[in-house]
Amino acid sequence: MNIVINAVKFKADPKLEKFVADKVSKLDRLVDNATKCEVFLKVDKPESDNNKIAEISLTLPGQPLFNSKQANTFEEAISDCVDTMKVQIDKYKERYK
């Protein structure tokens, strides 16, 4: 699976990119026919709390999956996204068996 990490209007730290790649690569173990995974990292209103947004778009045959979470840190948002994406993958597997 090809993982693309896009940081919108900022430069992501290499440690953050490695964290994202490690977390998202776990999704590849759950589904074997994923072709591409795009991750978008955004900051919404830098002066406020809970302003980090992570979005994951997973390309699968039949139906693309998308998830977006907002949290205080990118790590927390990515972890929440991956957990929710696991549920979506389980539903996808049931639907397309």
N, C-alpha and C positions, 0 to 999 in steps of 0.2 A: 504494500500500500504506500502510495506517495503522500507524504505529509508536507503541507505548505503552511507556514506560520506568517501571518500578516499583522504587523503592529501598525495601527492607524495613527498617524501624526506623531509618532515617537519612535525611538530606536530601542528595541527590546534588548535587555541584558542577555549575554550568552547563557548565564545560569538559568534565567527564566525560559529561554528557548529550549534548553536541555530538559528542564522540568516538564514543559509542555510536550515535547517529543516523547519523553518516557511515558507520561500518562496516556497520551493518545495512542501510542503504539500498542498498549494493552487491548485496545478495541479490535486490533487486527487478529488477535487470538480468538475472539468471539465469533467473528464472521470471516470466512475465507475468500469471499468474492468482492470485497471492497476494493475499489480502484484508486480513489483519491479521498483525502481528508484535508479540508481547509480549516484553519483556526484563525479567527480574527480577535485581536486584543485591542480594546478601546478604553479611553478614559473619558467619563462623562462628568463634566463640571468638576475640575480639579480641586476646587475649594470645599467640596462637600464630602461627607462620609459615604461609604458604600458606593463608590464611583467607578470601580473597575468592572468592565464588561468583557466576558469571554463568549465567543460564539464558535460552535463546531458544526461544520457541514460535512456529512459523510456520504459519498457517492456509492450507491449500491444498485445492482440491476433491478429494475422494476419501480423503485421508489428511493429518492434521496432522503436522508434523515437530517434534521436540523435541530439545534438546541442552543439556547442563549441563557446565560446566568449572569447576575450582577452581585458583587460582593466587595468586601473591604480590600482584598488583595487578589491579584491575578491567580495565585496558586489556589486559593479557596474557590474562586469562580471556575477554574479549570477542573478541579476535583468534583465540584457539583455537576458540571456539564458532563463529565465522563460517567458519573454515576447514573445520571438521567439517560444518557445515550445507551448505556447497557440495558436499561429497561426497554428502550425503543428497539434495540437490536433483537431482544427476546421476542417482542411482538412481531417484528419483521420476519423472524424465523418461523413463527407459528403461521403467519399469513402466507408465506411463500415456500412452504415445504412441498 
